[in-house]
Amino acid sequence: MLGSAPWFPYVLLGVGFFFTLYLGFPQLRYFGHAIKILQGKYDKPGDPGDTSHFQALSTALSGTVGTGNIGGVGLAIFLGGPAALFWMWVTAFLGMTTKFVEVTLSHKYRIKAADGYYAGGPMFYMERRLNMKWLAILFAIATVISSFGTGSLPQVNNIAQAMHDTFGLNKALTGGVLAVLLGMVIIGGITRIAKVTSTIVPVMAVLYIIGALAVIIYNYQNIVPSFLAVFRDAFNGSAAVGGFLGASFAYAFNRGVNRGLFSNEAGQGSAPIAHASARADEPVSEGMVSLLEPFIDTIIICTLTGLVILSSGVWTEKHMNRFERADMIAVAGTYTDENKEHVQDLFHFLSNGESKVEAFSGSVVVADGRALNEGEFTLINARSIAEDVEYRVADDSFSGVLTVIDGRFVNENVEIWGNSLVHSVALTNVAFQRGFFGEYGSLIVTLGILLFAFSTAIAWSYYGDRSMIYLFGPKAVMPYRLVYVLAFFWAAIEDTTIIWNLSAVAIVIMTLPNLFGITILAREMKDTVKDYWKDPSHK
């Protein structure tokens, strides 16, 4: 998969690092000025555009602040340990500069579309400045695909699952209601989208921050040790602790950078589409506003999620859950996580390294939900040794014989439950229950998923909308919106794994051409910033 290619994080960080040095750390030097622009201190009457700086920022943030801030951080820590959070910070810090560059250049070459609204994004500077229309078309197609794979289908799938698990609501009902609401918002175009997102984003951020602080303060004695673990493990990986089997430096680095990108989308080229609508006669001013995005999205919100998980200690604990087939494998022999040699062998096995561990093939004899030949194999779930394993069919204990081939259970109708590590949203959900709100903390996660995911779907509909205009003109917008809403409903009740995988490729197809384009225009970017500061009114 392109998104998990070992060279991809280096390309992403390399471009951000280059521009950070080349432009003299703009994420530090221009941070205060960006806040003043956001407050409207440099606004002029008659500035061209459709939305305010705050509305454009809110729309872009609604596209980036999503389930990745809740589940993505949980997945990164589950795979890479505390060190993954450090590399998310690095990605965000360098990403602030990347975002500044891509938004400035895209805003500079935006156009007023035939529908009367401004349209911008990397495809416009690729065509109008680089004269690479083929690259612009490739980017626009990838954006349309990503609008479904990132913005629509997985988001409502997560919402429907969360609402079903928490309140027992029918998935089709959840999908139907939200699809109607989504249609009412996006049919109104950017002005309505901006009004809705500028309301949702602050509300959801405040609620989530309150819920996170309720856990962090409750576990205040673990705050300093959590930060120490993040920095201690950053360059040598995370040691095995509790049920966690450890993570190498390479794994923590890759997972942290990968989840950092999917969280703040710096370099991906999506946010410039939203910022192109902002009322501004200076592209640099909107670029400065955009550098606040990775700071808010990753350095604030993702850090809070990470501290909730680390300070509560749930990331090393095993929890009762239903095992997903993709997370589960049976290995031959008996292993325990109290044996250091076993832990080392299992870590190398799960990391595709050299190991004595072999996948189990054979039969598992089960009586009243329990395996009678447990000594012949060890069940690994979510990169941890499973305990108290029970085999069920339709909530009843299973009895019979199960077939295992190369570590994988063949019998699809049998559910396997037990204690193991959990990850993604499930991990964050457990962590939020370890604070002042107790079990009610999970409601904050559910509400957060609802608001975060729904607002992401709204923002990405606009990215797809503008890309369709670029590809086919205004006549393609309404059919696209209709399909977008219908697909949103469909995904509430169907498995979207294929779309997730397709989107992972599409995101890279968006990111690489955009990074290539802005790097070519590095000198122009520097000159554009110099021209901005020549105006005395900007100082």
C-alpha positions as CSV (number, residue, x, y, z in Angstrom):
1,M,0.0,0.0,0.0
2,L,1.4,3.4,-1.0
3,G,0.3,5.1,2.2
4,S,2.3,2.7,4.3
5,A,5.4,2.7,2.1
6,P,8.5,3.2,4.2
7,W,9.7,6.1,2.0
8,F,6.5,8.1,2.2
9,P,7.0,9.6,5.7
10,Y,10.5,10.8,4.7
11,V,9.1,12.5,1.6
12,L,6.4,14.2,3.7
13,L,8.7,15.3,6.5
14,G,11.4,16.2,4.0
15,V,9.3,18.8,2.2
16,G,8.1,20.3,5.5
17,F,11.6,20.4,6.8
18,F,13.0,22.1,3.7
19,F,10.3,24.8,3.7
20,T,10.7,25.4,7.4
21,L,14.4,26.2,6.9
22,Y,14.0,27.9,3.5
23,L,11.3,30.3,4.8
24,G,12.9,30.8,8.3
25,F,10.5,28.9,10.6
26,P,7.3,30.7,9.6
27,Q,5.2,28.5,12.0
28,L,7.0,30.4,14.8
29,R,7.6,33.8,13.3
30,Y,4.1,34.3,11.9
31,F,2.0,32.5,14.5
32,G,0.9,35.7,16.3
33,H,0.3,37.6,13.1
34,A,-1.9,34.7,11.9
35,I,-4.1,35.1,15.0
36,K,-4.5,38.8,14.3
37,I,-5.6,38.0,10.7
38,L,-8.1,35.5,12.0
39,Q,-9.5,38.2,14.3
40,G,-10.1,40.4,11.2
41,K,-7.6,43.1,12.1
42,Y,-6.3,43.4,8.5
43,D,-9.6,42.9,6.7
44,K,-10.5,45.5,4.0
45,P,-13.9,46.3,2.6
46,G,-14.4,44.7,-0.7
47,D,-11.8,42.0,-0.4
48,P,-12.7,39.3,-2.9
49,G,-14.0,36.0,-1.6
50,D,-17.1,34.2,-0.3
51,T,-16.3,33.5,3.4
52,S,-14.4,35.1,6.3
53,H,-11.0,33.9,7.4
54,F,-12.6,32.2,10.4
55,Q,-15.2,30.4,8.3
56,A,-12.6,29.2,5.9
57,L,-10.5,27.9,8.8
58,S,-13.5,26.3,10.4
59,T,-14.4,24.5,7.1
60,A,-10.8,23.3,6.7
61,L,-10.7,22.2,10.3
62,S,-14.0,20.4,10.0
63,G,-12.3,18.4,7.2
64,T,-9.3,17.5,9.3
65,V,-10.7,17.2,12.8
66,G,-12.5,13.9,12.5
67,T,-12.4,10.3,13.7
68,G,-8.6,10.4,13.2
69,N,-8.3,12.6,16.3
70,I,-10.2,10.1,18.4
71,G,-9.5,6.7,16.8
72,G,-6.3,7.6,14.8
73,V,-4.4,8.5,17.9
74,G,-5.5,5.4,19.7
75,L,-4.3,3.3,16.7
76,A,-0.9,5.1,16.6
77,I,-0.2,4.5,20.3
78,F,-1.5,0.9,20.0
79,L,1.0,0.3,17.2
80,G,3.9,2.5,18.1
81,G,3.6,3.2,21.8
82,P,4.0,6.7,23.4
83,A,6.8,7.5,20.9
84,A,4.2,7.7,18.1
85,L,2.8,10.8,19.7
86,F,6.2,12.5,19.5
87,W,6.3,11.9,15.7
88,M,2.8,13.2,15.3
89,W,4.0,16.4,16.9
90,V,7.0,16.6,14.5
91,T,4.7,16.0,11.6
92,A,2.3,18.7,12.8
93,F,5.2,21.2,13.5
94,L,6.7,20.8,10.0
95,G,3.2,20.4,8.5
96,M,2.3,24.0,9.7
97,T,4.8,25.3,7.2
98,T,3.7,22.9,4.4
99,K,0.1,24.0,5.0
100,F,1.2,27.7,4.8
101,V,2.9,27.1,1.5
102,E,0.2,25.0,-0.2
103,V,-2.6,27.3,0.8
104,T,-0.8,30.5,-0.2
105,L,0.0,29.2,-3.7
106,S,-3.4,27.7,-4.2
107,H,-5.1,30.9,-3.1
108,K,-2.9,32.9,-5.4
109,Y,-4.1,31.0,-8.5
110,R,-7.7,30.6,-7.5
111,I,-10.5,31.6,-10.0
112,K,-14.0,32.8,-9.9
113,A,-16.0,29.8,-11.2
114,A,-19.0,29.8,-13.5
115,D,-21.3,29.3,-10.6
116,G,-20.2,32.7,-9.1
117,Y,-18.2,31.2,-6.2
118,Y,-14.4,31.1,-5.9
119,A,-12.7,27.8,-6.7
120,G,-9.1,27.0,-5.8
121,G,-6.8,24.2,-4.8
122,P,-3.6,22.6,-6.1
123,M,-5.2,21.7,-9.4
124,F,-5.4,25.4,-10.3
125,Y,-1.7,26.3,-9.7
126,M,-0.8,23.0,-11.4
127,E,-2.6,24.1,-14.6
128,R,-2.3,27.9,-14.4
129,R,1.3,28.2,-13.1
130,L,3.1,24.8,-13.9
131,N,1.2,24.2,-17.2
132,M,0.7,20.6,-16.1
133,K,-3.0,20.0,-16.8
134,W,-2.5,16.2,-16.7
135,L,-1.2,16.5,-13.2
136,A,-4.1,18.8,-12.2
137,I,-6.6,16.3,-13.6
138,L,-5.0,13.4,-11.7
139,F,-5.1,15.4,-8.5
140,A,-8.8,16.4,-9.0
141,I,-9.8,12.8,-9.7
142,A,-8.0,11.6,-6.6
143,T,-9.8,14.3,-4.6
144,V,-13.2,13.2,-5.7
145,I,-12.3,9.6,-4.8
146,S,-11.0,10.7,-1.4
147,S,-14.2,12.8,-0.8
148,F,-16.0,9.4,-0.6
149,G,-13.2,7.3,1.0
150,T,-12.1,9.9,3.6
151,G,-15.0,12.3,4.0
152,S,-18.2,10.4,3.5
153,L,-18.3,6.6,3.7
154,P,-16.0,5.8,6.7
155,Q,-17.3,8.7,8.7
156,V,-20.9,7.7,8.7
157,N,-19.9,4.1,9.2
158,N,-18.2,5.1,12.4
159,I,-21.1,7.2,13.5
160,A,-23.7,4.5,12.9
161,Q,-21.5,1.9,14.7
162,A,-21.0,4.3,17.7
163,M,-24.7,5.2,17.9
164,H,-25.6,1.5,17.7
165,D,-23.1,0.4,20.4
166,T,-24.0,3.2,22.8
167,F,-27.7,3.8,22.3
168,G,-28.8,0.7,20.4
169,L,-30.0,2.8,17.4
170,N,-30.7,1.1,14.1
171,K,-27.8,1.9,11.7
172,A,-30.2,2.6,8.8
173,L,-32.1,5.1,10.9
174,T,-28.9,6.9,11.9
175,G,-27.7,6.9,8.3
176,G,-31.1,8.2,6.9
177,V,-31.4,11.1,9.4
178,L,-27.8,12.2,8.9
179,A,-28.0,11.9,5.1
180,V,-31.0,14.2,5.1
181,L,-29.2,16.7,7.3
182,L,-26.1,16.4,5.1
183,G,-28.1,17.1,2.0
184,M,-29.7,20.2,3.5
185,V,-26.3,21.6,4.3
186,I,-24.2,20.9,1.2
187,I,-26.9,21.8,-1.3
188,G,-26.6,25.4,0.0
189,G,-23.0,25.6,-1.2
190,I,-20.0,27.1,0.5
191,T,-21.9,29.9,2.3
192,R,-24.2,27.5,4.1
193,I,-21.3,25.0,4.7
194,A,-19.2,27.8,6.2
195,K,-22.0,28.9,8.5
196,V,-22.6,25.3,9.8
197,T,-18.9,24.4,10.2
198,S,-18.1,27.6,12.0
199,T,-20.7,26.7,14.5
200,I,-20.0,23.0,14.9
201,V,-16.2,23.2,15.1
202,P,-15.9,25.4,18.2
203,V,-18.7,23.5,20.0
204,M,-17.2,20.1,19.3
205,A,-13.7,21.2,20.2
206,V,-14.8,22.7,23.6
207,L,-16.8,19.6,24.5
208,Y,-14.0,17.2,23.6
209,I,-11.4,19.3,25.5
210,I,-13.5,19.4,28.6
211,G,-14.0,15.6,28.5
212,A,-10.2,15.0,27.9
213,L,-9.2,17.3,30.7
214,A,-11.6,15.5,33.1
215,V,-9.5,12.3,32.5
216,I,-6.1,13.9,32.5
217,I,-6.6,15.9,35.7
218,Y,-8.2,12.9,37.4
219,N,-4.9,11.0,36.6
220,Y,-2.7,14.0,37.2
221,Q,0.0,11.9,38.8
222,N,0.6,10.2,35.4
223,I,1.0,13.4,33.4
224,V,4.7,13.9,33.8
225,P,5.5,10.1,33.4
226,S,3.4,10.1,30.2
227,F,5.4,13.0,28.7
228,L,8.7,11.4,29.7
229,A,7.6,8.2,28.0
230,V,6.9,10.1,24.8
231,F,10.3,11.7,24.6
232,R,12.2,8.7,26.1
233,D,11.0,6.3,23.5
234,A,11.1,8.7,20.5
235,F,14.4,7.5,19.2
236,N,14.7,3.9,20.5
237,G,11.1,2.6,20.4
238,S,8.8,1.6,23.2
239,A,9.6,-1.3,25.5
240,A,7.1,-4.0,26.3
241,V,4.9,-3.2,29.2
242,G,1.7,-4.8,30.5
243,G,0.0,-6.5,27.6
244,F,1.9,-4.3,25.1
245,L,4.6,-6.3,23.3
246,G,6.8,-3.3,22.4
247,A,7.5,-1.3,19.2
248,S,10.7,-0.5,17.3
249,F,11.8,3.0,16.5
250,A,10.9,2.5,12.8
251,Y,7.4,1.3,13.7
252,A,6.7,4.3,16.0
253,F,8.1,6.7,13.5
254,N,6.1,5.3,10.6
255,R,2.8,5.1,12.6
256,G,3.3,8.6,14.1
257,V,4.0,10.3,10.8
258,N,1.3,8.4,9.0
259,R,-1.4,9.2,11.5
260,G,-0.2,12.8,11.8
261,L,-0.8,13.2,8.0
262,F,-4.2,11.6,8.1
263,S,-5.0,13.8,11.1
264,N,-4.0,17.3,9.9
265,E,-3.7,16.6,6.1
266,A,-0.7,18.9,5.7
267,G,0.7,18.5,2.2
268,Q,-2.3,16.6,1.0
269,G,-3.8,19.6,-0.8
270,S,-7.3,19.3,0.6
271,A,-7.4,22.4,2.9
272,P,-6.3,24.8,0.1
273,I,-9.7,24.1,-1.5
274,A,-11.5,25.4,1.5
275,H,-9.2,28.4,2.0
276,A,-9.6,29.5,-1.6
277,S,-13.1,30.8,-0.6
278,A,-11.7,33.3,2.0
279,R,-12.1,37.0,1.5
280,A,-8.5,38.2,1.1
281,D,-6.6,40.2,-1.5
282,E,-3.3,38.8,-0.3
283,P,-2.7,35.0,-0.7
284,V,-0.1,35.0,2.1
285,S,-2.6,36.2,4.7
286,E,-4.8,33.2,4.1
287,G,-1.7,31.0,4.1
288,M,-0.8,32.3,7.6
289,V,-4.3,31.5,8.9
290,S,-3.9,28.0,7.6
291,L,-0.8,27.3,9.6
292,L,-3.0,27.3,12.7
293,E,-4.7,24.2,11.5
294,P,-2.1,21.5,12.3
295,F,-1.5,23.3,15.6
296,I,-5.2,23.1,16.6
297,D,-5.8,19.7,15.1
298,T,-2.7,17.7,16.1
299,I,-0.7,19.6,18.7
300,I,-3.8,20.4,20.8
301,I,-6.6,17.9,20.1
302,C,-4.5,14.8,19.2
303,T,-2.2,15.6,22.2
304,L,-5.2,15.7,24.5
305,T,-6.4,12.3,23.2
306,G,-2.9,10.9,23.5
307,L,-2.5,12.1,27.1
308,V,-6.0,10.7,28.0
309,I,-4.8,7.2,26.7
310,L,-1.4,7.4,28.3
311,S,-2.3,8.9,31.7
312,S,-5.2,6.5,32.2
313,G,-2.9,3.5,31.5
314,V,-5.5,1.7,29.3
315,W,-3.1,1.3,26.4
316,T,-1.2,-1.5,28.3
317,E,-4.2,-3.2,29.7
318,K,-6.3,-6.0,28.3
319,H,-10.1,-5.4,28.0
320,M,-13.0,-7.8,27.2
321,N,-13.9,-7.4,23.5
322,R,-15.0,-9.3,20.4
323,F,-11.9,-10.2,18.4
324,E,-11.9,-9.0,14.8
325,R,-10.5,-11.6,12.4
326,A,-8.0,-9.1,10.9
327,D,-6.5,-8.5,14.3
328,M,-6.3,-12.2,15.4
329,I,-3.8,-15.0,14.7
330,A,-3.1,-18.3,16.4
331,V,0.5,-19.4,16.9
332,A,1.8,-22.9,17.7
333,G,2.8,-23.5,21.3
334,T,2.2,-21.8,24.6
335,Y,3.4,-18.2,25.2
336,T,3.0,-15.8,28.1
337,D,3.8,-12.1,28.3
338,E,5.5,-12.6,31.6
339,N,8.3,-14.3,29.8
340,K,10.7,-11.8,28.3
341,E,12.0,-14.3,25.7
342,H,8.4,-15.0,24.6
343,V,7.7,-11.3,24.4
344,Q,10.7,-10.7,22.2
345,D,9.9,-13.6,19.9
346,L,6.3,-12.6,19.5
347,F,7.3,-9.0,18.8
348,H,9.6,-10.0,15.9
349,F,6.9,-12.4,14.6
350,L,4.3,-9.7,14.5
351,S,6.7,-7.2,13.0
352,N,7.6,-9.7,10.2
353,G,11.1,-10.2,11.5
354,E,13.1,-13.3,12.2
355,S,11.4,-15.3,14.9
356,K,11.0,-18.9,16.3
357,V,7.2,-18.4,16.4
358,E,5.2,-20.2,13.8
359,A,1.5,-19.8,12.8
360,F,-0.7,-22.7,14.1
361,S,-2.6,-25.0,11.7
362,G,-4.9,-27.7,13.0
363,S,-8.1,-28.1,14.9
364,V,-9.4,-26.4,18.0
365,V,-11.8,-28.6,20.1
366,V,-14.3,-26.4,21.9
367,A,-16.8,-27.4,24.7
368,D,-19.2,-24.9,26.2
369,G,-17.3,-22.0,24.7
370,R,-13.8,-23.1,25.9
371,A,-10.9,-24.6,24.0
372,L,-9.9,-28.0,25.3
373,N,-6.5,-28.1,23.6
374,E,-5.3,-24.6,24.6
375,G,-1.8,-25.9,25.3
376,E,-1.3,-26.6,21.5
377,F,-1.7,-22.9,20.5
378,T,-1.7,-19.4,21.8
379,L,-4.2,-16.9,20.5
380,I,-2.9,-13.4,19.7
381,N,-5.4,-10.6,19.3
382,A,-4.6,-6.9,18.7
383,R,-0.8,-7.6,19.1
384,S,-1.3,-9.1,22.6
385,I,-1.7,-12.5,24.1
386,A,-5.4,-13.1,24.5
387,E,-6.8,-14.3,27.9
388,D,-10.1,-15.8,29.0
389,V,-11.0,-16.7,25.5
390,E,-14.6,-17.8,24.8
391,Y,-16.1,-19.0,21.5
392,R,-19.8,-18.0,20.8
393,V,-22.5,-18.4,18.2
394,A,-25.4,-15.8,18.5
395,D,-24.6,-15.1,22.1
396,D,-24.6,-18.8,23.1
397,S,-21.5,-20.8,24.0
398,F,-20.2,-22.8,21.1
399,S,-19.3,-26.5,21.2
400,G,-17.6,-28.3,18.3
401,V,-14.4,-28.3,16.3
402,L,-12.9,-25.2,14.6
403,T,-10.4,-25.3,11.8
404,V,-7.3,-23.1,11.8
405,I,-5.1,-22.7,8.7
406,D,-1.9,-20.6,9.0
407,G,-3.1,-19.1,12.1
408,R,-6.5,-18.0,10.8
409,F,-9.8,-19.4,11.9
410,V,-11.8,-20.8,8.9
411,N,-15.2,-20.9,10.7
412,E,-16.7,-17.4,10.0
413,N,-20.0,-17.9,12.0
414,V,-18.2,-18.3,15.4
415,E,-17.4,-15.2,17.4
416,I,-14.4,-15.1,19.6
417,W,-14.3,-13.0,22.7
418,G,-11.7,-12.5,25.4
419,N,-9.4,-10.1,27.1
420,S,-6.8,-8.4,24.9
421,L,-5.5,-5.0,24.1
422,V,-7.9,-2.8,22.1
423,H,-7.1,0.0,19.7
424,S,-8.5,2.9,17.7
425,V,-11.9,4.3,18.9
426,A,-12.4,1.4,21.3
427,L,-9.1,2.3,23.2
428,T,-10.1,6.0,23.4
429,N,-13.6,5.1,24.6
430,V,-12.2,3.0,27.5
431,A,-9.7,5.8,28.4
432,F,-12.4,8.4,28.6
433,Q,-14.2,6.3,31.3
434,R,-11.2,6.7,33.6
435,G,-11.9,10.3,34.7
436,F,-14.3,12.4,36.7
437,F,-17.3,11.4,34.5
438,G,-16.7,7.7,34.9
439,E,-18.7,5.5,32.4
440,Y,-20.4,8.7,31.1
441,G,-17.1,9.7,29.6
442,S,-17.9,7.3,26.7
443,L,-20.8,9.5,25.8
444,I,-18.3,12.3,25.1
445,V,-16.5,10.0,22.7
446,T,-19.7,9.0,21.0
447,L,-20.8,12.6,20.7
448,G,-17.3,13.6,19.5
449,I,-17.5,11.0,16.8
450,L,-20.9,12.2,15.7
451,L,-19.9,15.8,15.4
452,F,-16.3,15.3,14.2
453,A,-17.3,12.8,11.5
454,F,-20.4,14.6,10.3
455,S,-18.5,17.9,9.9
456,T,-15.7,16.0,8.1
457,A,-18.3,14.7,5.6
458,I,-19.6,18.3,5.1
459,A,-16.1,19.7,4.4
460,W,-15.1,16.9,2.0
461,S,-18.3,17.3,0.0
462,Y,-17.0,20.8,-0.8
463,Y,-13.6,19.5,-1.8
464,G,-15.3,17.0,-4.2
465,D,-17.7,19.7,-5.3
466,R,-14.8,22.1,-6.4
467,S,-12.9,19.2,-8.0
468,M,-16.0,18.3,-10.1
469,I,-16.3,21.9,-11.3
470,Y,-12.7,21.7,-12.4
471,L,-13.1,18.4,-14.2
472,F,-16.6,18.8,-15.7
473,G,-18.0,22.3,-15.0
474,P,-20.9,23.5,-12.8
475,K,-23.4,21.1,-14.3
476,A,-21.6,18.2,-12.6
477,V,-22.0,19.7,-9.1
478,M,-25.6,18.7,-8.3
479,P,-25.3,15.1,-9.6
480,Y,-22.2,14.8,-7.5
481,R,-23.9,16.1,-4.3
482,L,-26.8,13.7,-4.9
483,V,-24.5,10.7,-5.2
484,Y,-22.5,11.9,-2.2
485,V,-25.6,11.9,0.0
486,L,-26.9,8.6,-1.2
487,A,-23.5,7.0,-0.7
488,F,-23.4,8.5,2.8
489,F,-26.6,6.6,3.7
490,W,-25.4,3.4,2.1
491,A,-22.2,3.4,4.1
492,A,-24.1,3.5,7.4
493,I,-25.2,-0.1,6.9
494,E,-22.4,-1.6,4.6
495,D,-18.8,-2.6,5.1
496,T,-16.6,0.2,3.7
497,T,-13.2,-1.6,3.9
498,I,-12.7,-1.5,0.2
499,I,-13.4,2.2,0.1
500,W,-10.9,2.8,3.0
501,N,-8.2,0.9,1.0
502,L,-9.0,2.8,-2.2
503,S,-8.9,6.1,-0.3
504,A,-5.5,5.3,1.2
505,V,-4.1,5.1,-2.3
506,A,-6.0,8.2,-3.5
507,I,-4.7,10.3,-0.6
508,V,-1.1,9.5,-1.7
509,I,-2.0,10.4,-5.3
510,M,-3.2,13.7,-4.0
511,T,-0.2,14.3,-1.7
512,L,2.8,13.5,-3.9
513,P,1.8,15.7,-6.9
514,N,1.1,18.6,-4.4
515,L,4.4,18.2,-2.7
516,F,6.1,18.1,-6.1
517,G,4.3,21.2,-7.2
518,I,5.0,23.4,-4.2
519,T,8.6,22.4,-4.1
520,I,9.1,23.5,-7.7
521,L,7.5,26.9,-6.8
522,A,9.7,27.4,-3.7
523,R,11.4,30.5,-5.0
524,E,8.0,32.0,-6.0
525,M,6.7,31.3,-2.5
526,K,9.6,33.1,-0.9
527,D,9.2,36.1,-3.2
528,T,5.4,36.2,-2.5
529,V,6.1,36.3,1.3
530,K,8.7,39.1,0.8
531,D,6.2,41.2,-1.2
532,Y,3.6,40.7,1.6
533,W,5.9,42.2,4.2
534,K,6.8,45.2,2.0
535,D,3.3,46.5,2.7
536,P,3.6,48.7,5.8
537,S,0.0,47.9,6.8
538,H,0.9,44.3,7.5
539,K,3.4,45.1,10.2
